[in-house]
Each structure stands twice: as structure tokens, then as C-alpha cells.
Amino acid sequence: MNNTHKPDKPPRRSNTNGGQNNRRALGPVSDLESYVPTDWWRRIFTSLYIKTDADVIADVNITTNEVDTLLEILQPTPDTNILDLCCGQGRHTLEFHRRGYTRVEGLDRSRYLIQKAKKQARSEGLSAHFREGDARKTQYKDDTFDVVMILGNSFGYFETVQDDLLVLQDVFRILKPEGTLLLDLADGEFLKNHYEARSWEWADKKLFVCRERELSSDGQRLITREIINHTDKGVIADQFYAERLYSRESITRLLQDAGFSRIEHLEGFVPASTRNQDLGMMAQRIMLTCTAPMKPTILATGVPSELREIVVILGDPNKIDTVKPDLVFDDDDFYTINELKHALENGNQRHYTYLDNHDTLIDDLRDLRDQTDLVLNLCDEGLENDPHKELHVPALLEMLHIPYTGGDPQCLAFCYDKSLVRGIAKEMNIPVPEGLLIKAEDSIFDLPMQFPIIVKPNFGDSSFGIIQDSVVQTPEELIDAVAQIRRRFGYQQPVLVEEFLLGKDLSVGIMGNPPHEYRVLPIIEEDYSSLPPGLPHLCGYEAKWLPDSPYWNLRSIPAELSESTHNFLEDASIKLFIRLECRDYARFDWRLDSEGNPKLLEVNPNPGWCWDGHLAKMAQLAGLPYSEMLEAIISAAAMRLVPTAACSVQQE
């Protein structure tokens, strides 16, 4: 597309990048609003943001003066719990800590900015805590903070007023009774009449920014196009964003709708940019405080405020289990179940009912339906211990209209098919090993990859069918490995053949429900140092089921990764979680190739819940004991089951 032609207009609600950071300008655009991604705020807050807005956000004097004002307004004590919501790179939080207010923490959606804040805190020896999260649904418990601040014009990014209301409702929830919200946002009425349609400025000696602005079609948002240019490199970004314009009257009404009272408008921050060029949304601002009065518990339809009656569904110990070496539940299985019961029942007021008789499961659930607040679905063996029927359990719960934890039938069906997950990942530009699907009837096939190769069942979990002989070095060994899967494990379905990657073997755990409230657990890697020389490095069937195997003593350790690899694994896992519609908790298995490039192996919704499993190990590293990991699964489901508030907020 050259700059002499007007580009075609994209779909209004496109989730493409809208030209952002693609190192190419789109040329003349007649309708800026058409190019704004619905989630522009996910992508735009990078190192370029730090450079283009440095005259305000990186000016130490501006931050110092603003914190002086905040302290004068809030009058906090050293024990005041303060959340700096949408904190960016943490400039206000860090300044509070420098002055001895150590109970201030920050939350922001941008991983880049949060990592920058953490790095700065470490460099100064400050104890400031930062976390990544969505302001519409934070991870904090009710009544946590005395004060919540939303500063620096970080309110109004979402496409709808309803989403902005969700932010305020969540702030109301996490504030203590009589807690204070301090809000600093653009003066929308002023900007509607005084915005600069076109401007440009030098960010530094090499970087200059050209901006176009216009009001949205409904007149309620200011649309900005920002072309960032480098004197040597040319155009390095062409990006679009939009911010909702609130007047004093309209923001007051929205705060009242969220439940706040005693709304007091104050003198806003006075911009004092050293460049004093294009201040944009920061040119004139509204500042106000309001109070969260005593509030009733908000109950969600079908989800009680306190989950007291929980049904736990497990595998059937009286039926054959083809995954287990002796086809039956053994002492280790019963020990694991006892550890589960002890962790669930230790120290809370809930009543747990355990269902493991699959012959009567339907009738038992029907009888308990009206007395059940939630089902903790831990039946990863599948209905009647048939792994192909793992999805049957949530399907049954769906038909009985009983809320439950974990993935729904569609998610479990998707992720049970490793080849299907590979295809979805490739469609998302997430790398996977080179591979080939061999059907039962195939006798001749061409390999698209080099040896070594790993052979594994395309359908299955718990490392079923994956043993040390699954890693092969020659065509003859490949044929033997396929035959062994069919003969030893009785598996007659398609076999997946992949390049065997020689780098680190990694697992990423996510608890919660991205993109809202979630937590990425510390990444772990398998330690193969105890293996005798010559054995392939894989955590397969022998490591999980055969105590006499040299693989039995494998252990998981915190992964040592570069920052870029760590961030990629987290980002890609979150995207897969959302795309595959995982729920509440999931595990993502990755491996690095010989050059250190990560490639996805598989996605595990409803991963192993046992006390010594990979998920529990990651949770332990995150400071979550086994009982708290189980509680986090229950809490994630409860939060997910709370329906989004149906709002009918009108904007002037």
C-alpha cells in the first residue's frame, strides 16, 4: 500500500493491530475511528510510549510535585493501604516508597511497564510490589485498600461506558468501607472544544511524533493517530488509540452508579512539561475524590456469596483405569485422595461431598443439585475412568445446570487432540515443533523433520504412551516405536510424530481467567541431571507411573530463562488460554530447541491437581500451599460465574 492512495476501510470492530508498530505508515486515512483496535491498550504501552511521553511521565520534578499534592489531599499514615491502579511504570508508587509509605502497590495491564517498575524498584532497593492485571476485575479480595488512585489520565480507555463502570465497581469492591478513590482524568468538555487536530513534536534528537486527532462518530471519544518517526530508521510506528471524554457531570453520575458518595471535585494537576509542546489528553484535567460507603454483599445469580456446599467429582476407584500400569487405583492414588480431602477441609466452613461411584453419578448429582453451590470437577480420569470421556463429566453438569470448575466440554475436546492444538497455535503464529500425524492405516509417509524424533499418541494425557523408546534416531526405530504404542498400550488411533527438541523442558501454569483476573505461576523446568547418560530427556509415562524407572526421581526446578523468553512464554500461554477457552486453571508445556527458541508441546486444561504435581509445584513457588492452590481454583470459578453487570449507563 503506498501513501498516494487512501487505504480501504477496515471493519469497525477489527481486533487486528490497526497498523500499530508495523514500521509502515498507512498513508492518508479519512476515518481514524475505523482503525482503532477494540483493545488498543494491550499493545501501545511499550518502550515507545516511554519515549514519546517522557516529557511528563519520566520527569522526576513532575512526579515529585504530583505526589506532594496527593499527600496533601489524602493525608495517609505509613499504615494506609494504597493501590495505584493503572500505575504504568510505577512512578507514583515508587515515589511514595521513597518517602516511607511502604504499603503502596501498583497494578497495570502492560507487562512491559510492570517489568520496568519492578526493575526500578530493585535498582533502588525499594520493597514496592507490582502486579499485572485488568482493572475491570482485579485479583484483590474485598475490602483490601484504604485508598485507590487512578492517576495520569488512565481512565476511559475501554470502548464502552459499561467497561469503565466495571472498573469503578471493582474499585468499590476492593475499597474498605469509607475508603477513598482519587481519580485524575482528562477534562473531556475542555478537550472536545480545544483538541489539536494535527501536531508534531520532537521526543528526542532522533525521534519525532506526528499526531492526528478527531472526535468519534458519537462525539464521546477523542481518536488519536500517532506516527512515530526516526531520523535514521524512518517510520517505526503508526498507531491508533481512543479515550473517552468525561465531563465533570458525566463522571459524577458514573461514580454514583458504581455506588460512590461524597464526590468532591478538586484542583487538577497543572501540566509542566519541559518540552511544553503537544500535551494532548494531559492538557487540562479533572481531579476528584469520592468515598465507598458501607456496602452490602453483591450476590451473583446462581453463585452464593459464600460457597458452603461443594461437590467433588473424582475418578472411580472400583473401575479399571487403562492409564495406570496395573489398571487399578493403588496405594499412591488413595494417599493422593486423602491429601486432597485434608487440604480442602482444613480450616474452612465448607461442607464437601465426594462422588466417585460413576455407576450412580447421574442420579447422585440430580439428587444433590438443589443443595450444591459448586462442583469441583477433579475427574481427570474421565467418566468411567475412560480418558476419552473426560468431557462427558462437564457435559453432564451442563445438562443439569450445575456450576463447576475447569474447562467446558468443547475446551476439553479441543485440547485432547494434540494435532488440533498444533494447528490452532500455528494459526496464531505460536511456534510448534515440526510434526506429522500418522493414521492407523498409514504405512508409507514422508518425514518433514530430521532425527531425533518423538512418537506419541495424538489423543491422551498423563503422558500415556510416551516412554524412553518413544525418542528415536532412525527410520527403523520410528517404525518400532509406532508399533510399540499400538501393541503395548493398545492404542489404535492417530500417532503424532514430532521433532524431539533438545532444550529445556518447561511448564507454564495459569490460575484464573484471562484477560480479567488471573495469575501466571512461576515457570518450572525439568531437571534431568539425575538420569544416566544416554537416556533421552523427557518427562513421560515412566516418570509418573513406574517407581523402578530411572525417570522416577526427576524433579522440577525454577526455570532460568532470559527475560524475552520468559515474557514470550507468558504472553503466548495467555493467548492460548483465551483462544482455547480454558477456564480457571491450565498448564502449558513448552520446550526450547537447540538454539533456545520456545515451541509449544501441548495445552492441559484441568491439569493434574494432586499434591505433588506440576501445578502444585508451580503454586508452591508462587507462595501458594496446596490448600491455597485448591482454593484458588474454586475462587476463580466463583469469580467467572459472576455475570457481567448488565448496565444501561447513558453518556452525555
C-alpha positions as CSV (number, residue, x, y, z in Angstrom):
1,M,0.0,0.0,0.0
2,N,1.6,3.3,-1.0
3,N,1.0,6.7,0.5
4,T,-0.7,8.1,-2.5
5,H,-3.8,6.1,-2.2
6,K,-6.4,6.0,0.6
7,P,-6.4,2.6,2.2
8,D,-9.5,0.5,2.3
9,K,-11.6,1.0,5.4
10,P,-11.2,-2.0,7.8
11,P,-14.1,-3.5,9.8
12,R,-15.2,-1.2,12.6
13,R,-14.6,-3.7,15.4
14,S,-11.4,-5.2,14.0
15,N,-9.1,-6.8,16.5
16,T,-6.1,-6.5,14.2
17,N,-3.3,-4.3,15.2
18,G,-4.7,-1.4,13.3
19,G,-1.3,-0.5,11.9
20,Q,0.3,-0.4,15.3
21,N,4.1,-0.8,15.4
22,N,4.3,-2.3,12.0
23,R,7.0,0.1,10.7
24,R,4.9,1.3,7.9
25,A,2.6,4.3,7.6
26,L,-0.9,3.7,6.2
27,G,-1.0,6.9,4.3
28,P,-3.9,9.3,4.4
29,V,-6.8,8.0,6.5
30,S,-10.2,9.7,6.3
31,D,-11.8,8.0,9.3
32,L,-9.4,7.5,12.2
33,E,-12.1,5.7,14.3
34,S,-12.2,2.8,11.8
35,Y,-8.6,1.9,12.6
36,V,-8.8,1.9,16.4
37,P,-8.5,-1.7,17.7
38,T,-11.0,-2.5,20.5
39,D,-8.1,-3.4,22.8
40,W,-5.6,-0.9,21.7
41,W,-4.4,-0.5,25.3
42,R,-2.9,-4.0,25.2
43,R,-0.3,-3.1,22.6
44,I,0.6,0.6,22.9
45,F,2.3,0.9,26.2
46,T,5.8,-0.2,25.2
47,S,9.3,1.4,25.2
48,L,8.0,3.9,22.5
49,Y,5.4,5.2,25.0
50,I,8.1,5.9,27.5
51,K,10.0,7.9,24.9
52,T,7.1,9.8,23.3
53,D,5.5,10.8,26.7
54,A,8.8,11.2,28.6
55,D,8.3,14.9,29.0
56,V,5.6,14.1,31.6
57,I,5.8,10.5,32.7
58,A,9.6,10.5,33.1
59,D,10.1,13.9,34.6
60,V,11.2,13.5,38.2
61,N,10.1,17.0,39.1
62,I,6.5,16.5,37.8
63,T,6.2,13.2,39.7
64,T,7.6,14.8,42.9
65,N,5.1,17.7,42.7
66,E,2.2,15.4,42.0
67,V,3.0,13.2,45.0
68,D,3.2,16.4,47.1
69,T,-0.3,17.2,46.1
70,L,-1.6,13.6,46.6
71,L,-0.1,13.5,50.2
72,E,-1.8,16.9,50.9
73,I,-5.2,15.6,49.7
74,L,-5.1,12.0,51.2
75,Q,-3.2,12.7,54.4
76,P,-2.1,9.0,54.6
77,T,-0.3,7.4,57.5
78,P,2.5,4.9,57.0
79,D,0.0,2.1,57.6
80,T,-2.5,3.3,54.9
81,N,-3.0,0.6,52.3
82,I,-3.0,2.3,48.9
83,L,-3.4,0.8,45.4
84,D,-2.0,2.8,42.4
85,L,-4.4,1.3,39.8
86,C,-3.2,1.5,36.2
87,C,0.1,2.5,37.6
88,G,2.1,2.4,34.3
89,Q,5.8,2.2,35.1
90,G,5.1,2.9,38.8
91,R,6.4,6.4,39.0
92,H,3.9,7.5,41.8
93,T,4.2,4.2,43.7
94,L,7.9,4.4,43.7
95,E,7.9,8.0,44.9
96,F,5.6,7.0,47.8
97,H,8.0,4.3,48.8
98,R,10.9,6.7,48.7
99,R,9.1,8.8,51.2
100,G,8.4,5.9,53.6
101,Y,4.9,4.9,52.5
102,T,5.7,1.2,52.1
103,R,2.1,-0.1,51.9
104,V,1.5,1.3,48.4
105,E,1.4,-1.1,45.5
106,G,0.7,-0.8,41.8
107,L,-1.3,-2.8,39.1
108,D,-1.3,-2.3,35.4
109,R,-2.2,-4.3,32.3
110,S,1.1,-3.7,30.5
111,R,3.6,-6.4,31.1
112,Y,6.4,-4.1,29.8
113,L,5.6,-1.3,32.2
114,I,5.2,-3.6,35.2
115,Q,8.5,-5.2,34.5
116,K,10.1,-1.8,34.2
117,A,8.6,-0.8,37.5
118,K,9.9,-3.9,39.2
119,K,13.3,-3.4,37.8
120,Q,13.4,0.2,39.0
121,A,12.3,-0.9,42.5
122,R,15.0,-3.5,42.6
123,S,17.7,-1.0,41.5
124,E,16.7,1.4,44.3
125,G,16.3,-1.3,46.9
126,L,12.6,-0.5,47.4
127,S,10.0,-3.0,48.6
128,A,7.3,-1.8,46.2
129,H,5.1,-4.6,44.9
130,F,3.7,-4.5,41.4
131,R,1.5,-6.9,39.5
132,E,-0.1,-7.3,36.1
133,G,-3.9,-7.3,35.9
134,D,-7.1,-6.0,34.4
135,A,-8.6,-3.0,36.2
136,R,-12.1,-4.3,35.4
137,K,-11.6,-7.4,37.5
138,T,-8.6,-7.3,39.8
139,Q,-7.2,-10.1,41.9
140,Y,-7.7,-8.4,45.2
141,K,-10.1,-9.5,47.9
142,D,-13.0,-7.4,49.1
143,D,-12.2,-4.5,51.4
144,T,-8.4,-4.6,50.9
145,F,-7.4,-0.9,50.4
146,D,-8.0,2.3,52.3
147,V,-7.2,4.3,49.1
148,V,-7.3,3.6,45.4
149,M,-5.7,6.1,43.0
150,I,-6.2,6.2,39.2
151,L,-3.8,8.8,38.0
152,G,-2.2,10.2,34.9
153,N,-5.4,10.1,32.7
154,S,-5.6,6.3,32.8
155,F,-9.4,6.1,32.9
156,G,-11.6,5.8,29.8
157,Y,-9.5,3.5,27.6
158,F,-12.2,0.9,27.0
159,E,-14.6,1.0,24.1
160,T,-17.8,1.2,26.2
161,V,-19.0,3.1,29.2
162,Q,-20.1,-0.3,30.7
163,D,-16.4,-1.3,30.9
164,D,-15.5,1.9,32.6
165,L,-18.3,1.2,35.1
166,L,-16.8,-2.2,35.7
167,V,-13.5,-0.6,36.7
168,L,-15.3,1.6,39.2
169,Q,-17.4,-1.2,40.6
170,D,-14.3,-3.3,41.2
171,V,-12.6,-0.3,42.9
172,F,-15.7,0.0,45.1
173,R,-15.4,-3.7,45.9
174,I,-11.8,-3.7,46.9
175,L,-12.0,-0.5,49.0
176,K,-12.7,-0.8,52.7
177,P,-15.9,0.8,53.9
178,E,-15.4,4.6,53.9
179,G,-12.3,4.1,51.7
180,T,-11.3,6.8,49.2
181,L,-11.0,6.8,45.4
182,L,-8.8,9.5,43.9
183,L,-9.4,9.9,40.2
184,D,-7.3,12.1,37.9
185,L,-8.6,12.2,34.3
186,A,-8.8,14.4,31.2
187,D,-11.3,17.2,31.2
188,G,-13.5,15.9,28.5
189,E,-15.6,19.0,28.0
190,F,-12.4,21.1,27.5
191,L,-10.9,18.7,25.1
192,K,-14.0,18.4,22.9
193,N,-13.6,22.1,22.1
194,H,-9.8,22.5,22.3
195,Y,-8.1,19.4,20.9
196,E,-5.4,19.9,18.3
197,A,-6.4,18.2,15.0
198,R,-2.8,18.0,13.9
199,S,0.5,18.4,15.7
200,W,4.1,17.2,15.8
201,E,6.9,17.4,18.2
202,W,10.5,16.1,18.8
203,A,10.7,13.5,21.5
204,D,14.5,13.5,21.4
205,K,17.2,14.3,18.9
206,K,16.3,11.4,16.7
207,L,12.6,10.8,17.4
208,F,9.7,12.9,16.3
209,V,5.9,12.3,16.5
210,C,3.2,13.4,14.2
211,R,-0.4,13.2,15.5
212,E,-3.9,13.5,14.0
213,R,-7.0,13.7,16.2
214,E,-10.7,13.7,15.7
215,L,-13.9,13.1,17.7
216,S,-15.6,9.7,17.4
217,S,-18.8,9.5,15.5
218,D,-20.8,9.8,18.7
219,G,-18.7,12.7,19.9
220,Q,-17.8,10.9,23.2
221,R,-14.2,9.8,22.5
222,L,-11.1,11.5,21.2
223,I,-9.4,9.4,18.5
224,T,-5.7,9.8,18.0
225,R,-3.4,8.6,15.3
226,E,0.3,8.7,16.2
227,I,3.0,8.2,13.6
228,I,6.4,7.9,15.3
229,N,9.4,8.6,13.1
230,H,13.1,8.2,13.5
231,T,15.6,10.3,11.5
232,D,17.6,7.3,10.6
233,K,15.1,4.5,10.5
234,G,12.0,6.3,9.1
235,V,8.5,5.4,10.3
236,I,8.8,3.0,13.3
237,A,5.1,3.0,14.4
238,D,1.7,4.1,13.0
239,Q,-0.8,3.5,15.9
240,F,-4.3,4.5,16.8
241,Y,-6.0,4.8,20.1
242,A,-9.1,6.4,21.7
243,E,-10.1,7.8,25.1
244,R,-13.5,8.5,26.4
245,L,-14.2,12.1,27.3
246,Y,-15.9,12.6,30.6
247,S,-17.3,15.9,31.8
248,R,-17.5,16.7,35.5
249,E,-21.2,15.9,35.3
250,S,-20.9,12.6,33.5
251,I,-18.1,11.2,35.6
252,T,-20.0,12.2,38.7
253,R,-23.1,10.2,37.5
254,L,-20.9,7.2,36.7
255,L,-19.3,7.2,40.1
256,Q,-22.8,7.4,41.7
257,D,-23.9,4.5,39.5
258,A,-20.9,2.5,40.9
259,G,-22.1,3.2,44.5
260,F,-19.7,6.1,45.5
261,S,-20.8,9.0,47.6
262,R,-19.3,12.3,48.8
263,I,-17.9,13.2,45.4
264,E,-15.6,16.2,45.7
265,H,-14.0,18.0,42.7
266,L,-10.5,19.4,43.4
267,E,-8.0,21.5,41.6
268,G,-6.4,19.2,39.0
269,F,-2.7,18.8,38.3
270,V,-1.1,21.6,36.4
271,P,0.9,20.3,33.4
272,A,4.5,21.4,33.5
273,S,6.2,19.6,30.5
274,T,9.8,20.6,29.9
275,R,9.1,20.3,26.1
276,N,5.8,22.2,26.5
277,Q,4.7,21.1,23.1
278,D,1.8,18.7,22.5
279,L,0.3,17.8,25.9
280,G,-2.7,16.0,24.3
281,M,-5.0,14.4,26.9
282,M,-2.9,15.8,29.7
283,A,-3.5,19.5,28.8
284,Q,-6.3,20.0,31.3
285,R,-7.5,17.5,33.8
286,I,-10.2,16.8,36.4
287,M,-9.3,15.6,39.8
288,L,-11.8,14.3,42.4
289,T,-12.2,12.2,45.4
290,C,-15.1,10.1,46.5
291,T,-16.0,7.6,49.2
292,A,-17.1,3.9,49.2
293,P,-19.8,3.8,52.0
294,M,-20.8,0.7,53.8
295,K,-21.9,-1.7,51.2
296,P,-24.0,-4.9,51.0
297,T,-22.5,-8.1,49.6
298,I,-23.4,-8.3,45.9
299,L,-24.7,-11.7,45.1
300,A,-24.4,-13.2,41.6
301,T,-27.2,-15.1,40.1
302,G,-26.7,-18.8,40.9
303,V,-23.4,-18.2,42.9
304,P,-23.8,-17.6,46.6
305,S,-21.5,-15.1,48.3
306,E,-20.1,-17.9,50.4
307,L,-19.8,-21.3,48.7
308,R,-20.7,-23.7,51.5
309,E,-21.9,-26.9,49.7
310,I,-19.3,-28.2,47.3
311,V,-19.4,-31.5,45.5
312,V,-16.1,-33.0,44.4
313,I,-16.1,-35.4,41.5
314,L,-13.3,-37.9,41.3
315,G,-12.3,-41.0,39.3
316,D,-14.0,-44.3,40.2
317,P,-11.6,-46.4,42.3
318,N,-13.7,-49.5,41.6
319,K,-13.3,-49.5,37.9
320,I,-10.4,-50.4,35.6
321,D,-8.2,-47.4,34.7
322,T,-6.3,-48.1,31.5
323,V,-3.8,-45.3,32.1
324,K,-2.5,-46.9,35.3
325,P,0.2,-49.6,35.0
326,D,-1.8,-52.2,36.9
327,L,-5.2,-50.9,35.6
328,V,-6.4,-50.2,39.2
329,F,-6.2,-47.5,41.8
330,D,-3.2,-48.2,44.1
331,D,-2.0,-47.0,47.5
332,D,-0.5,-43.9,46.0
333,D,-3.8,-43.0,44.5
334,F,-5.6,-43.4,47.7
335,Y,-2.9,-41.4,49.6
336,T,-3.3,-38.6,47.0
337,I,-7.1,-38.5,47.5
338,N,-6.6,-38.3,51.3
339,E,-4.2,-35.4,50.9
340,L,-6.8,-33.7,48.7
341,K,-9.5,-34.1,51.3
342,H,-7.3,-33.0,54.1
343,A,-6.3,-29.8,52.2
344,L,-9.9,-29.0,51.2
345,E,-11.4,-29.5,54.7
346,N,-8.6,-28.0,56.8
347,G,-9.7,-24.7,58.3
348,N,-12.8,-23.6,56.4
349,Q,-16.5,-23.8,57.0
350,R,-17.5,-25.6,53.8
351,H,-19.1,-29.0,53.5
352,Y,-17.7,-31.3,50.9
353,T,-19.4,-34.2,49.3
354,Y,-17.2,-36.6,47.3
355,L,-18.7,-38.6,44.4
356,D,-16.6,-41.4,42.9
357,N,-19.2,-44.0,42.0
358,H,-19.7,-43.5,38.3
359,D,-22.5,-46.1,38.1
360,T,-24.7,-43.8,40.2
361,L,-23.1,-40.4,39.3
362,I,-26.0,-39.1,37.3
363,D,-28.6,-39.9,40.0
364,D,-26.3,-38.6,42.8
365,L,-25.8,-35.3,41.0
366,R,-29.5,-35.0,40.3
367,D,-30.3,-35.6,44.0
368,L,-27.7,-33.1,45.2
369,R,-28.4,-30.4,42.5
370,D,-30.5,-28.1,44.6
371,Q,-28.1,-28.3,47.6
372,T,-24.9,-27.8,45.5
373,D,-23.2,-24.4,45.3
374,L,-20.4,-25.6,43.0
375,V,-18.9,-28.8,41.7
376,L,-15.1,-29.1,42.0
377,N,-14.5,-31.2,38.9
378,L,-11.4,-33.3,39.5
379,C,-12.4,-36.2,37.4
380,D,-9.5,-36.0,35.0
381,E,-9.7,-39.8,34.6
382,G,-12.9,-39.3,32.6
383,L,-16.3,-40.8,33.1
384,E,-15.9,-44.5,34.0
385,N,-12.2,-43.8,34.0
386,D,-12.2,-43.5,30.2
387,P,-9.9,-40.6,29.2
388,H,-11.9,-40.2,26.0
389,K,-14.9,-39.4,28.2
390,E,-13.3,-36.6,30.3
391,L,-15.5,-34.1,28.6
392,H,-18.6,-36.2,29.5
393,V,-18.5,-35.0,33.1
394,P,-18.8,-31.3,32.4
395,A,-21.3,-32.1,29.7
396,L,-23.4,-33.8,32.3
397,L,-23.1,-30.9,34.7
398,E,-24.1,-28.5,31.9
399,M,-27.3,-30.5,31.3
400,L,-28.1,-30.5,35.0
401,H,-27.3,-26.7,35.2
402,I,-24.8,-27.2,38.0
403,P,-21.9,-24.7,38.0
404,Y,-18.4,-26.3,38.0
405,T,-14.7,-25.6,38.0
406,G,-12.5,-26.0,34.9
407,G,-12.9,-26.4,31.2
408,D,-16.2,-27.0,29.4
409,P,-16.7,-29.9,27.0
410,Q,-15.6,-28.0,24.0
411,C,-12.3,-26.9,25.5
412,L,-11.5,-30.5,26.7
413,A,-12.3,-31.9,23.3
414,F,-10.1,-29.3,21.6
415,C,-7.1,-29.9,23.9
416,Y,-7.4,-33.7,23.9
417,D,-6.4,-33.6,20.2
418,K,-2.7,-32.6,20.1
419,S,-2.7,-32.1,16.4
420,L,-5.6,-29.8,16.5
421,V,-3.9,-27.7,19.2
422,R,-0.8,-27.6,17.0
423,G,-2.9,-26.2,14.1
424,I,-4.5,-23.5,16.2
425,A,-1.1,-22.5,17.6
426,K,0.4,-22.2,14.1
427,E,-2.6,-20.1,13.1
428,M,-1.8,-17.8,16.0
429,N,1.9,-17.6,14.9
430,I,2.9,-19.5,18.0
431,P,5.8,-21.9,17.1
432,V,5.4,-25.7,17.4
433,P,7.8,-28.5,16.6
434,E,7.8,-29.8,13.0
435,G,5.4,-32.7,13.0
436,L,3.4,-35.3,11.2
437,L,0.1,-37.2,12.0
438,I,0.2,-40.9,11.2
439,K,-3.1,-42.6,10.9
440,A,-3.7,-46.2,11.7
441,E,-3.9,-47.2,8.1
442,D,-0.8,-45.3,7.0
443,S,2.2,-47.5,6.1
444,I,4.2,-45.0,4.0
445,F,4.8,-41.4,5.0
446,D,7.4,-38.7,4.4
447,L,9.1,-37.1,7.4
448,P,9.2,-33.3,7.3
449,M,11.9,-33.2,10.0
450,Q,15.2,-34.5,11.0
451,F,16.0,-37.1,13.7
452,P,15.8,-37.3,16.7
453,I,12.1,-37.7,16.6
454,I,9.5,-38.4,19.3
455,V,6.5,-40.6,18.8
456,K,3.4,-40.2,20.9
457,P,-0.4,-40.8,20.9
458,N,-2.3,-37.9,19.4
459,F,-5.1,-38.4,21.9
460,G,-4.3,-38.8,25.5
461,D,-3.0,-37.3,28.7
462,S,-1.0,-38.3,31.8
463,S,1.9,-39.0,29.4
464,F,0.1,-42.1,28.2
465,G,2.2,-43.9,25.6
466,I,5.3,-41.7,26.0
467,I,8.3,-43.7,27.1
468,Q,12.1,-43.5,26.6
469,D,11.8,-45.7,23.5
470,S,9.4,-43.0,22.0
471,V,12.5,-41.0,21.2
472,V,14.0,-42.5,18.0
473,Q,17.1,-41.9,15.9
474,T,16.4,-43.9,12.7
475,P,13.5,-44.8,10.4
476,E,13.7,-48.4,11.7
477,E,13.3,-47.2,15.3
478,L,10.4,-45.0,14.3
479,I,8.5,-48.0,12.8
480,D,9.2,-50.0,16.0
481,A,8.1,-47.1,18.3
482,V,4.8,-46.7,16.4
483,A,4.2,-50.5,16.6
484,Q,5.0,-50.5,20.4
485,I,2.4,-47.8,21.1
486,R,-0.2,-49.9,19.3
487,R,1.0,-53.2,20.9
488,R,1.9,-52.2,24.5
489,F,-0.7,-49.6,25.1
490,G,-3.4,-50.9,22.8
491,Y,-3.6,-47.5,21.1
492,Q,-5.1,-47.7,17.6
493,Q,-5.7,-44.0,16.8
494,P,-3.5,-41.5,15.0
495,V,0.1,-41.1,16.2
496,L,1.8,-37.8,16.4
497,V,5.4,-37.7,15.2
498,E,7.4,-34.6,16.1
499,E,11.0,-33.4,16.1
500,F,12.4,-34.0,19.5
501,L,13.7,-30.7,20.9
502,L,16.9,-30.8,22.9
503,G,16.5,-27.7,25.0
504,K,14.8,-27.0,28.3
505,D,11.6,-28.8,29.2
506,L,9.2,-26.1,30.6
507,S,5.8,-25.7,32.1
508,V,3.7,-22.6,32.4
509,G,0.7,-22.5,34.8
510,I,-2.1,-20.0,34.8
511,M,-4.8,-19.7,37.5
512,G,-7.8,-17.5,37.0
513,N,-9.4,-16.4,33.8
514,P,-7.5,-14.1,31.4
515,P,-7.9,-11.4,30.3
516,H,-9.6,-10.4,33.6
517,E,-8.5,-11.8,36.9
518,Y,-5.6,-14.3,36.6
519,R,-2.2,-15.2,37.8
520,V,0.7,-16.6,35.9
521,L,2.6,-19.0,38.2
522,P,6.4,-19.2,38.2
523,I,7.7,-21.2,35.2
524,I,9.4,-24.5,36.0
525,E,11.7,-26.8,34.1
526,E,12.5,-30.4,34.5
527,D,15.9,-31.3,36.0
528,Y,17.4,-34.3,34.1
529,S,20.7,-34.2,35.8
530,S,20.0,-37.4,37.7
531,L,19.4,-39.5,34.6
532,P,22.1,-42.0,33.5
533,P,24.0,-40.9,30.3
534,G,22.3,-41.9,27.1
535,L,18.7,-41.7,28.2
536,P,16.5,-39.1,26.4
537,H,15.5,-36.1,28.4
538,L,11.7,-36.4,28.7
539,C,9.2,-36.5,31.5
540,G,6.9,-39.3,30.3
541,Y,5.0,-42.3,31.4
542,E,7.9,-43.8,33.4
543,A,8.4,-40.6,35.4
544,K,4.8,-40.6,36.5
545,W,3.9,-44.2,36.9
546,L,6.9,-46.5,37.3
547,P,8.8,-46.2,40.6
548,D,11.6,-48.6,39.5
549,S,12.4,-46.4,36.4
550,P,15.4,-44.1,36.5
551,Y,12.9,-41.4,35.5
552,W,11.1,-41.7,38.8
553,N,13.4,-39.3,40.6
554,L,13.1,-36.4,38.2
555,R,12.4,-33.1,39.9
556,S,11.1,-29.7,38.8
557,I,13.1,-26.6,39.5
558,P,12.5,-22.9,38.8
559,A,13.3,-22.1,35.2
560,E,16.3,-19.9,34.4
561,L,15.3,-18.0,31.3
562,S,16.1,-14.8,29.5
563,E,13.6,-12.0,30.1
564,S,12.5,-12.1,26.4
565,T,11.9,-15.9,26.5
566,H,10.1,-15.7,29.9
567,N,7.8,-12.9,28.6
568,F,7.1,-14.8,25.3
569,L,6.1,-17.9,27.2
570,E,3.7,-16.0,29.5
571,D,2.2,-14.0,26.6
572,A,1.7,-17.0,24.3
573,S,0.2,-19.1,27.1
574,I,-2.3,-16.4,28.0
575,K,-3.3,-16.1,24.3
576,L,-3.7,-19.9,24.1
577,F,-5.7,-19.9,27.3
578,I,-8.2,-17.4,25.8
579,R,-8.3,-18.9,22.3
580,L,-8.9,-22.4,23.5
581,E,-11.4,-21.2,26.1
582,C,-9.7,-22.7,29.1
583,R,-11.2,-21.9,32.4
584,D,-10.0,-21.3,36.0
585,Y,-6.6,-23.1,35.6
586,A,-4.5,-24.6,32.9
587,R,-0.9,-25.8,32.2
588,F,1.1,-25.2,29.1
589,D,4.0,-27.5,28.2
590,W,6.9,-26.0,26.1
591,R,10.3,-27.0,25.0
592,L,13.3,-25.0,23.8
593,D,15.1,-26.1,20.6
594,S,18.8,-26.3,20.4
595,E,19.1,-22.6,19.7
596,G,16.9,-21.6,22.7
597,N,13.6,-20.9,20.8
598,P,10.5,-22.0,22.6
599,K,7.9,-24.3,20.9
600,L,4.6,-25.4,22.2
601,L,4.1,-29.1,23.0
602,E,0.6,-29.2,24.4
603,V,-2.1,-27.5,26.4
604,N,-3.6,-29.1,29.5
605,P,-6.9,-27.7,30.7
606,N,-7.9,-29.2,34.1
607,P,-4.3,-30.3,34.6
608,G,-3.3,-32.7,37.4
609,W,-4.5,-31.5,40.7
610,C,-2.5,-33.8,43.0
611,W,-0.4,-32.5,45.9
612,D,2.9,-33.3,44.2
613,G,2.0,-32.5,40.6
614,H,3.4,-29.8,38.3
615,L,0.7,-27.3,39.1
616,A,1.2,-27.7,42.8
617,K,4.9,-27.3,42.4
618,M,4.4,-24.0,40.5
619,A,1.9,-22.8,43.0
620,Q,4.3,-23.6,45.8
621,L,7.0,-21.4,44.2
622,A,4.3,-18.6,44.0
623,G,3.8,-18.9,47.8
624,L,0.6,-20.9,47.5
625,P,0.5,-24.1,49.6
626,Y,-1.6,-27.0,48.3
627,S,-4.7,-26.0,50.2
628,E,-4.5,-22.4,48.8
629,M,-4.0,-23.7,45.3
630,L,-7.2,-25.6,45.5
631,E,-8.9,-22.6,47.0
632,A,-7.6,-20.5,44.1
633,I,-9.3,-22.9,41.6
634,I,-12.6,-22.6,43.5
635,S,-12.3,-18.8,43.7
636,A,-11.5,-18.5,40.0
637,A,-14.6,-20.4,39.1
638,A,-16.8,-18.4,41.5
639,M,-15.5,-15.1,40.0
640,R,-16.0,-16.4,36.5
641,L,-19.6,-17.4,37.3
642,V,-20.5,-13.9,38.4
643,P,-22.2,-12.4,35.3
644,T,-21.0,-9.1,33.9
645,A,-23.3,-6.5,35.2
646,A,-26.0,-5.5,32.8
647,C,-25.7,-1.7,32.7
648,S,-27.7,0.9,30.9
649,V,-25.5,3.8,31.5
650,Q,-26.1,6.8,29.3
651,Q,-23.3,9.2,28.3
652,E,-24.0,12.8,27.5
